[in-house]
């Protein structure tokens, strides 16, 4: 999967569709998927819409980001209605032009292809498929540093906290950090590892094994699965 078995590989139009399906099919319960596309008029992409909905329904945290324009937001809301009911969170981002599809455990795709009918029916598209590793992690940092601060929430999962102002609705971060590598993950003291480091930890399953970071604030500290939060964050509640 993802570029002819290499860590980074060239994807043509049909490869992009197949690899995107693979990112969703192989996403692990409790991990994150980011679908970032300016345009999402998926009237005829019924298989993809069903796959997004089914993946969210089995406990994968899917964040779907479209361009912050009424036409694009309304189109995404219509086409993702079932997926949103199954747990997909829809966001809008001003002047979005990037097309990035990222799955915590299975890899990422950077491409010219929007999620519109014509992209896979009549357009000539190109992309890069990227397996988990350093570049995959750098893409996630880009999402955290560039995309997250500009998000406007359109719909939310039940476990997201939302604050409202007079002019807009903004997401209040409920993200945490892997206690071994400091990668951004969902905040859950019962699961304070990213998928990669959890697999490594699970070889020995020592709940008191000393790690390096606080699961809540991400700062360097002595932590463990048994005590994943630093004393300062614990006191703050």
C-alpha positions as protocol buffer text, in pm:
chain_id: "A"
residue {
  index: 1
  type: UNK
  ca { x: 0 y: 0 z: 0 }
}
residue {
  index: 2
  type: UNK
  ca { x: 96 y: 366 z: -36 }
}
residue {
  index: 3
  type: UNK
  ca { x: 327 y: 402 z: -331 }
}
residue {
  index: 4
  type: UNK
  ca { x: 438 y: 66 z: -461 }
}
residue {
  index: 5
  type: UNK
  ca { x: 565 y: -65 z: -128 }
}
residue {
  index: 6
  type: UNK
  ca { x: 808 y: 224 z: -68 }
}
residue {
  index: 7
  type: UNK
  ca { x: 806 y: 466 z: 225 }
}
residue {
  index: 8
  type: UNK
  ca { x: 715 y: 743 z: -23 }
}
residue {
  index: 9
  type: UNK
  ca { x: 563 y: 664 z: -360 }
}
residue {
  index: 10
  type: UNK
  ca { x: 404 y: 834 z: -658 }
}
residue {
  index: 11
  type: UNK
  ca { x: 29 y: 789 z: -688 }
}
residue {
  index: 12
  type: UNK
  ca { x: -174 y: 830 z: -1005 }
}
residue {
  index: 13
  type: UNK
  ca { x: -548 y: 899 z: -1013 }
}
residue {
  index: 14
  type: UNK
  ca { x: -672 y: 547 z: -946 }
}
residue {
  index: 15
  type: UNK
  ca { x: -398 y: 484 z: -689 }
}
residue {
  index: 16
  type: UNK
  ca { x: -513 y: 788 z: -490 }
}
residue {
  index: 17
  type: UNK
  ca { x: -867 y: 654 z: -463 }
}
residue {
  index: 18
  type: UNK
  ca { x: -746 y: 305 z: -369 }
}
residue {
  index: 19
  type: UNK
  ca { x: -499 y: 430 z: -107 }
}
residue {
  index: 20
  type: UNK
  ca { x: -756 y: 664 z: 47 }
}
residue {
  index: 21
  type: UNK
  ca { x: -988 y: 366 z: 83 }
}
residue {
  index: 22
  type: UNK
  ca { x: -699 y: 175 z: 241 }
}
residue {
  index: 23
  type: UNK
  ca { x: -629 y: 452 z: 492 }
}
residue {
  index: 24
  type: UNK
  ca { x: -987 y: 425 z: 612 }
}
residue {
  index: 25
  type: UNK
  ca { x: -1022 y: 47 z: 599 }
}
residue {
  index: 26
  type: UNK
  ca { x: -704 y: -4 z: 804 }
}
residue {
  index: 27
  type: UNK
  ca { x: -755 y: 278 z: 1054 }
}
residue {
  index: 28
  type: UNK
  ca { x: -738 y: 153 z: 1413 }
}
residue {
  index: 29
  type: UNK
  ca { x: -1019 y: 210 z: 1664 }
}
residue {
  index: 30
  type: UNK
  ca { x: -940 y: 505 z: 1890 }
}
residue {
  index: 31
  type: UNK
  ca { x: -690 y: 663 z: 1649 }
}
residue {
  index: 32
  type: UNK
  ca { x: -733 y: 979 z: 1440 }
}
residue {
  index: 33
  type: UNK
  ca { x: -792 y: 1036 z: 1071 }
}
residue {
  index: 34
  type: UNK
  ca { x: -776 y: 1380 z: 908 }
}
residue {
  index: 35
  type: UNK
  ca { x: -948 y: 1438 z: 574 }
}
residue {
  index: 36
  type: UNK
  ca { x: -853 y: 1785 z: 450 }
}
residue {
  index: 37
  type: UNK
  ca { x: -1005 y: 1889 z: 116 }
}
residue {
  index: 38
  type: UNK
  ca { x: -1137 y: 2229 z: 4 }
}
residue {
  index: 39
  type: UNK
  ca { x: -1422 y: 2075 z: -191 }
}
residue {
  index: 40
  type: UNK
  ca { x: -1634 y: 1773 z: -98 }
}
residue {
  index: 41
  type: UNK
  ca { x: -1918 y: 1744 z: -348 }
}
residue {
  index: 42
  type: UNK
  ca { x: -1935 y: 1365 z: -327 }
}
residue {
  index: 43
  type: UNK
  ca { x: -2277 y: 1304 z: -483 }
}
residue {
  index: 44
  type: UNK
  ca { x: -2155 y: 1006 z: -685 }
}
residue {
  index: 45
  type: UNK
  ca { x: -1874 y: 893 z: -453 }
}
residue {
  index: 46
  type: UNK
  ca { x: -2115 y: 666 z: -267 }
}
residue {
  index: 47
  type: UNK
  ca { x: -1856 y: 399 z: -182 }
}
residue {
  index: 48
  type: UNK
  ca { x: -1624 y: 655 z: -24 }
}
residue {
  index: 49
  type: UNK
  ca { x: -1907 y: 821 z: 169 }
}
residue {
  index: 50
  type: UNK
  ca { x: -2015 y: 482 z: 305 }
}
residue {
  index: 51
  type: UNK
  ca { x: -1658 y: 395 z: 399 }
}
residue {
  index: 52
  type: UNK
  ca { x: -1610 y: 723 z: 587 }
}
residue {
  index: 53
  type: UNK
  ca { x: -1933 y: 663 z: 776 }
}
residue {
  index: 54
  type: UNK
  ca { x: -1852 y: 299 z: 857 }
}
residue {
  index: 55
  type: UNK
  ca { x: -1499 y: 387 z: 972 }
}
residue {
  index: 56
  type: UNK
  ca { x: -1632 y: 650 z: 1210 }
}
residue {
  index: 57
  type: UNK
  ca { x: -1895 y: 404 z: 1330 }
}
residue {
  index: 58
  type: UNK
  ca { x: -1629 y: 159 z: 1448 }
}
residue {
  index: 59
  type: UNK
  ca { x: -1461 y: 412 z: 1672 }
}
residue {
  index: 60
  type: UNK
  ca { x: -1209 y: 592 z: 1451 }
}
residue {
  index: 61
  type: UNK
  ca { x: -1197 y: 968 z: 1520 }
}
residue {
  index: 62
  type: UNK
  ca { x: -1241 y: 1128 z: 1177 }
}
residue {
  index: 63
  type: UNK
  ca { x: -1185 y: 1503 z: 1140 }
}
residue {
  index: 64
  type: UNK
  ca { x: -1314 y: 1632 z: 805 }
}
residue {
  index: 65
  type: UNK
  ca { x: -1201 y: 1982 z: 698 }
}
residue {
  index: 66
  type: UNK
  ca { x: -1342 y: 2181 z: 402 }
}
residue {
  index: 67
  type: UNK
  ca { x: -1299 y: 2535 z: 271 }
}
residue {
  index: 68
  type: UNK
  ca { x: -1487 y: 2791 z: 478 }
}
residue {
  index: 69
  type: UNK
  ca { x: -1736 y: 2903 z: 214 }
}
residue {
  index: 70
  type: UNK
  ca { x: -2115 y: 2849 z: 242 }
}
residue {
  index: 71
  type: UNK
  ca { x: -2138 y: 2638 z: -74 }
}
residue {
  index: 72
  type: UNK
  ca { x: -1860 y: 2402 z: 33 }
}
residue {
  index: 73
  type: UNK
  ca { x: -1980 y: 2375 z: 393 }
}
residue {
  index: 74
  type: UNK
  ca { x: -2340 y: 2304 z: 289 }
}
residue {
  index: 75
  type: UNK
  ca { x: -2230 y: 2046 z: 33 }
}
residue {
  index: 76
  type: UNK
  ca { x: -2015 y: 1864 z: 290 }
}
residue {
  index: 77
  type: UNK
  ca { x: -2296 y: 1870 z: 548 }
}
residue {
  index: 78
  type: UNK
  ca { x: -2534 y: 1716 z: 293 }
}
residue {
  index: 79
  type: UNK
  ca { x: -2298 y: 1446 z: 170 }
}
residue {
  index: 80
  type: UNK
  ca { x: -2165 y: 1358 z: 516 }
}
residue {
  index: 81
  type: UNK
  ca { x: -2497 y: 1358 z: 701 }
}
residue {
  index: 82
  type: UNK
  ca { x: -2481 y: 987 z: 788 }
}
residue {
  index: 83
  type: UNK
  ca { x: -2108 y: 1003 z: 862 }
}
residue {
  index: 84
  type: UNK
  ca { x: -2163 y: 1295 z: 1101 }
}
residue {
  index: 85
  type: UNK
  ca { x: -2434 y: 1095 z: 1278 }
}
residue {
  index: 86
  type: UNK
  ca { x: -2177 y: 814 z: 1314 }
}
residue {
  index: 87
  type: UNK
  ca { x: -1921 y: 1047 z: 1474 }
}
residue {
  index: 88
  type: UNK
  ca { x: -1735 y: 1237 z: 1200 }
}
residue {
  index: 89
  type: UNK
  ca { x: -1648 y: 1593 z: 1307 }
}
residue {
  index: 90
  type: UNK
  ca { x: -1682 y: 1852 z: 1031 }
}
residue {
  index: 91
  type: UNK
  ca { x: -1472 y: 2170 z: 1033 }
}
residue {
  index: 92
  type: UNK
  ca { x: -1423 y: 2468 z: 802 }
}
residue {
  index: 93
  type: UNK
  ca { x: -1096 y: 2651 z: 732 }
}
residue {
  index: 94
  type: UNK
  ca { x: -1067 y: 2985 z: 550 }
}
residue {
  index: 95
  type: UNK
  ca { x: -896 y: 2990 z: 209 }
}
residue {
  index: 96
  type: UNK
  ca { x: -814 y: 2619 z: 231 }
}
residue {
  index: 97
  type: UNK
  ca { x: -638 y: 2486 z: -80 }
}
residue {
  index: 98
  type: UNK
  ca { x: -434 y: 2191 z: 55 }
}
residue {
  index: 99
  type: UNK
  ca { x: -548 y: 1833 z: -2 }
}
residue {
  index: 100
  type: UNK
  ca { x: -413 y: 1606 z: 273 }
}
residue {
  index: 101
  type: UNK
  ca { x: -543 y: 1269 z: 393 }
}
residue {
  index: 102
  type: UNK
  ca { x: -375 y: 1148 z: 714 }
}
residue {
  index: 103
  type: UNK
  ca { x: -431 y: 838 z: 927 }
}
residue {
  index: 104
  type: UNK
  ca { x: -249 y: 798 z: 1258 }
}
residue {
  index: 105
  type: UNK
  ca { x: -161 y: 433 z: 1209 }
}
residue {
  index: 106
  type: UNK
  ca { x: -178 y: 364 z: 834 }
}
residue {
  index: 107
  type: UNK
  ca { x: -11 y: 656 z: 654 }
}
residue {
  index: 108
  type: UNK
  ca { x: -90 y: 975 z: 465 }
}
residue {
  index: 109
  type: UNK
  ca { x: -154 y: 1112 z: 117 }
}
residue {
  index: 110
  type: UNK
  ca { x: -66 y: 1457 z: -20 }
}
residue {
  index: 111
  type: UNK
  ca { x: -238 y: 1510 z: -353 }
}
residue {
  index: 112
  type: UNK
  ca { x: -398 y: 1739 z: -609 }
}
residue {
  index: 113
  type: UNK
  ca { x: -728 y: 1551 z: -576 }
}
residue {
  index: 114
  type: UNK
  ca { x: -1028 y: 1702 z: -399 }
}
residue {
  index: 115
  type: UNK
  ca { x: -1308 y: 1472 z: -286 }
}
residue {
  index: 116
  type: UNK
  ca { x: -1535 y: 1561 z: -575 }
}
residue {
  index: 117
  type: UNK
  ca { x: -1692 y: 1333 z: -834 }
}
residue {
  index: 118
  type: UNK
  ca { x: -1475 y: 1459 z: -1119 }
}
residue {
  index: 119
  type: UNK
  ca { x: -1144 y: 1395 z: -942 }
}
residue {
  index: 120
  type: UNK
  ca { x: -1173 y: 1019 z: -987 }
}
residue {
  index: 121
  type: UNK
  ca { x: -1400 y: 1010 z: -1292 }
}
residue {
  index: 122
  type: UNK
  ca { x: -1246 y: 1248 z: -1545 }
}
residue {
  index: 123
  type: UNK
  ca { x: -953 y: 1442 z: -1397 }
}
residue {
  index: 124
  type: UNK
  ca { x: -582 y: 1363 z: -1414 }
}
residue {
  index: 125
  type: UNK
  ca { x: -452 y: 1375 z: -1058 }
}
residue {
  index: 126
  type: UNK
  ca { x: -122 y: 1304 z: -886 }
}
residue {
  index: 127
  type: UNK
  ca { x: -15 y: 1247 z: -529 }
}
residue {
  index: 128
  type: UNK
  ca { x: 240 y: 1106 z: -287 }
}
residue {
  index: 129
  type: UNK
  ca { x: 163 y: 812 z: -60 }
}
residue {
  index: 130
  type: UNK
  ca { x: 358 y: 825 z: 265 }
}
residue {
  index: 131
  type: UNK
  ca { x: 394 y: 541 z: 512 }
}
residue {
  index: 132
  type: UNK
  ca { x: 418 y: 600 z: 891 }
}
residue {
  index: 133
  type: UNK
  ca { x: 754 y: 750 z: 983 }
}
residue {
  index: 134
  type: UNK
  ca { x: 931 y: 1084 z: 1011 }
}
residue {
  index: 135
  type: UNK
  ca { x: 758 y: 1260 z: 720 }
}
residue {
  index: 136
  type: UNK
  ca { x: 419 y: 1125 z: 825 }
}
residue {
  index: 137
  type: UNK
  ca { x: 481 y: 1271 z: 1173 }
}
residue {
  index: 138
  type: UNK
  ca { x: 587 y: 1604 z: 1020 }
}
residue {
  index: 139
  type: UNK
  ca { x: 257 y: 1621 z: 833 }
}
residue {
  index: 140
  type: UNK
  ca { x: 76 y: 1575 z: 1163 }
}
residue {
  index: 141
  type: UNK
  ca { x: 278 y: 1861 z: 1314 }
}
residue {
  index: 142
  type: UNK
  ca { x: 169 y: 2076 z: 1019 }
}
residue {
  index: 143
  type: UNK
  ca { x: -194 y: 1987 z: 1094 }
}
residue {
  index: 144
  type: UNK
  ca { x: -144 y: 2078 z: 1461 }
}
residue {
  index: 145
  type: UNK
  ca { x: 42 y: 2404 z: 1394 }
}
residue {
  index: 146
  type: UNK
  ca { x: -130 y: 2535 z: 1079 }
}
residue {
  index: 147
  type: UNK
  ca { x: -473 y: 2376 z: 1045 }
}
residue {
  index: 148
  type: UNK
  ca { x: -599 y: 2331 z: 1401 }
}
residue {
  index: 149
  type: UNK
  ca { x: -567 y: 2697 z: 1509 }
}
residue {
  index: 150
  type: UNK
  ca { x: -784 y: 2809 z: 1216 }
}
residue {
  index: 151
  type: UNK
  ca { x: -1065 y: 2556 z: 1245 }
}
residue {
  index: 152
  type: UNK
  ca { x: -1429 y: 2654 z: 1277 }
}
residue {
  index: 153
  type: UNK
  ca { x: -1645 y: 2372 z: 1406 }
}
residue {
  index: 154
  type: UNK
  ca { x: -1951 y: 2280 z: 1199 }
}
residue {
  index: 155
  type: UNK
  ca { x: -2048 y: 1960 z: 1379 }
}
residue {
  index: 156
  type: UNK
  ca { x: -1896 y: 1785 z: 1680 }
}
residue {
  index: 157
  type: UNK
  ca { x: -1862 y: 1444 z: 1834 }
}
residue {
  index: 158
  type: UNK
  ca { x: -2002 y: 1408 z: 2184 }
}
residue {
  index: 159
  type: UNK
  ca { x: -1656 y: 1396 z: 2339 }
}
residue {
  index: 160
  type: UNK
  ca { x: -1558 y: 1737 z: 2199 }
}
residue {
  index: 161
  type: UNK
  ca { x: -1608 y: 2045 z: 2413 }
}
residue {
  index: 162
  type: UNK
  ca { x: -1720 y: 2358 z: 2226 }
}
residue {
  index: 163
  type: UNK
  ca { x: -1716 y: 2721 z: 2337 }
}
residue {
  index: 164
  type: UNK
  ca { x: -1917 y: 2983 z: 2151 }
}
residue {
  index: 165
  type: UNK
  ca { x: -1872 y: 3355 z: 2098 }
}
residue {
  index: 166
  type: UNK
  ca { x: -2107 y: 3605 z: 1935 }
}
residue {
  index: 167
  type: UNK
  ca { x: -1951 y: 3559 z: 1594 }
}
residue {
  index: 168
  type: UNK
  ca { x: -1838 y: 3197 z: 1567 }
}
residue {
  index: 169
  type: UNK
  ca { x: -1797 y: 2858 z: 1724 }
}
residue {
  index: 170
  type: UNK
  ca { x: -1446 y: 2746 z: 1805 }
}
residue {
  index: 171
  type: UNK
  ca { x: -1301 y: 2411 z: 1900 }
}
residue {
  index: 172
  type: UNK
  ca { x: -1158 y: 2376 z: 2248 }
}
residue {
  index: 173
  type: UNK
  ca { x: -876 y: 2128 z: 2226 }
}
residue {
  index: 174
  type: UNK
  ca { x: -921 y: 1797 z: 2404 }
}
residue {
  index: 175
  type: UNK
  ca { x: -597 y: 1658 z: 2260 }
}
residue {
  index: 176
  type: UNK
  ca { x: -321 y: 1505 z: 2466 }
}
residue {
  index: 177
  type: UNK
  ca { x: 31 y: 1381 z: 2405 }
}
residue {
  index: 178
  type: UNK
  ca { x: 200 y: 1044 z: 2376 }
}
residue {
  index: 179
  type: UNK
  ca { x: 398 y: 990 z: 2695 }
}
residue {
  index: 180
  type: UNK
  ca { x: 683 y: 828 z: 2500 }
}
residue {
  index: 181
  type: UNK
  ca { x: 732 y: 1046 z: 2188 }
}
residue {
  index: 182
  type: UNK
  ca { x: 521 y: 1358 z: 2264 }
}
residue {
  index: 183
  type: UNK
  ca { x: 310 y: 1316 z: 1948 }
}
residue {
  index: 184
  type: UNK
  ca { x: -33 y: 1480 z: 1957 }
}
residue {
  index: 185
  type: UNK
  ca { x: -310 y: 1226 z: 2027 }
}
residue {
  index: 186
  type: UNK
  ca { x: -657 y: 1224 z: 2182 }
}
residue {
  index: 187
  type: UNK
  ca { x: -654 y: 1291 z: 2555 }
}
residue {
  index: 188
  type: UNK
  ca { x: -736 y: 964 z: 2730 }
}
residue {
  index: 189
  type: UNK
  ca { x: -539 y: 872 z: 3045 }
}
residue {
  index: 190
  type: UNK
  ca { x: -629 y: 508 z: 2982 }
}
residue {
  index: 191
  type: UNK
  ca { x: -458 y: 525 z: 2639 }
}
residue {
  index: 192
  type: UNK
  ca { x: -167 y: 769 z: 2670 }
}
residue {
  index: 193
  type: UNK
  ca { x: 39 y: 623 z: 2383 }
}
residue {
  index: 194
  type: UNK
  ca { x: 27 y: 684 z: 2008 }
}
residue {
  index: 195
  type: UNK
  ca { x: -49 y: 371 z: 1806 }
}
residue {
  index: 196
  type: UNK
  ca { x: 317 y: 310 z: 1718 }
}
residue {
  index: 197
  type: UNK
  ca { x: 448 y: 342 z: 2074 }
}
residue {
  index: 198
  type: UNK
  ca { x: 159 y: 144 z: 2216 }
}
residue {
  index: 199
  type: UNK
  ca { x: 265 y: -153 z: 2001 }
}
residue {
  index: 200
  type: UNK
  ca { x: 617 y: -118 z: 2139 }
}
residue {
  index: 201
  type: UNK
  ca { x: 494 y: -87 z: 2500 }
}
residue {
  index: 202
  type: UNK
  ca { x: 260 y: -384 z: 2460 }
}
residue {
  index: 203
  type: UNK
  ca { x: 553 y: -623 z: 2405 }
}
residue {
  index: 204
  type: UNK
  ca { x: 619 y: -608 z: 2780 }
}
residue {
  index: 205
  type: UNK
  ca { x: 304 y: -437 z: 2913 }
}
residue {
  index: 206
  type: UNK
  ca { x: 476 y: -285 z: 3215 }
}
residue {
  index: 207
  type: UNK
  ca { x: 236 y: -19 z: 3345 }
}
residue {
  index: 208
  type: UNK
  ca { x: 512 y: 136 z: 3560 }
}
residue {
  index: 209
  type: UNK
  ca { x: 773 y: 161 z: 3282 }
}
residue {
  index: 210
  type: UNK
  ca { x: 916 y: 513 z: 3295 }
}
residue {
  index: 211
  type: UNK
  ca { x: 830 y: 740 z: 3001 }
}
residue {
  index: 212
  type: UNK
  ca { x: 929 y: 1098 z: 2910 }
}
residue {
  index: 213
  type: UNK
  ca { x: 628 y: 1327 z: 2876 }
}
residue {
  index: 214
  type: UNK
  ca { x: 304 y: 1434 z: 3044 }
}
residue {
  index: 215
  type: UNK
  ca { x: -2 y: 1305 z: 2861 }
}
residue {
  index: 216
  type: UNK
  ca { x: -197 y: 1625 z: 2932 }
}
residue {
  index: 217
  type: UNK
  ca { x: 46 y: 1915 z: 2876 }
}
residue {
  index: 218
  type: UNK
  ca { x: 320 y: 1742 z: 2675 }
}
residue {
  index: 219
  type: UNK
  ca { x: 602 y: 1877 z: 2890 }
}
residue {
  index: 220
  type: UNK
  ca { x: 904 y: 1663 z: 2976 }
}
residue {
  index: 221
  type: UNK
  ca { x: 845 y: 1470 z: 3297 }
}
residue {
  index: 222
  type: UNK
  ca { x: 869 y: 1122 z: 3443 }
}
residue {
  index: 223
  type: UNK
  ca { x: 547 y: 941 z: 3354 }
}
residue {
  index: 224
  type: UNK
  ca { x: 408 y: 593 z: 3295 }
}
residue {
  index: 225
  type: UNK
  ca { x: 88 y: 420 z: 3189 }
}
residue {
  index: 226
  type: UNK
  ca { x: 0 y: 401 z: 3557 }
}
residue {
  index: 227
  type: UNK
  ca { x: 72 y: 773 z: 3612 }
}
residue {
  index: 228
  type: UNK
  ca { x: 57 y: 945 z: 3271 }
}
residue {
  index: 229
  type: UNK
  ca { x: -6 y: 1299 z: 3398 }
}
residue {
  index: 230
  type: UNK
  ca { x: 244 y: 1529 z: 3570 }
}
residue {
  index: 231
  type: UNK
  ca { x: 178 y: 1650 z: 3923 }
}
residue {
  index: 232
  type: UNK
  ca { x: 97 y: 2006 z: 3813 }
}
residue {
  index: 233
  type: UNK
  ca { x: -169 y: 1886 z: 3564 }
}
residue {
  index: 234
  type: UNK
  ca { x: -303 y: 1638 z: 3818 }
}
residue {
  index: 235
  type: UNK
  ca { x: -350 y: 1916 z: 4074 }
}
residue {
  index: 236
  type: UNK
  ca { x: -518 y: 2138 z: 3814 }
}
residue {
  index: 237
  type: UNK
  ca { x: -778 y: 1866 z: 3753 }
}
